[in-house]
Amino acid sequence: MSWVSIFTSTLPLLAILFYVVPIVFVIWFLLRFIKLQQERNDILRSILKKLDQRNQ
């Protein structure tokens, strides 16, 4: 096998990687962002409860 046939046989794999890797990264980023937002909401909810208890 020459280097040309090896290169042309790997081109479809590289093309798939160029499409799959960004999609996986976007999904990972969105899941991480949602988790961080949920943690933030939990912290804010606990602060609100403490403030409500203090004001009563």
Secondary structure, DSSP 8 states (H G I E B T S, - for coil): --HHHHHHHHHHHHHHHHHHHHHHHHHHHHHHHHHHHHHHHHHHHHHHHHHHHHH-
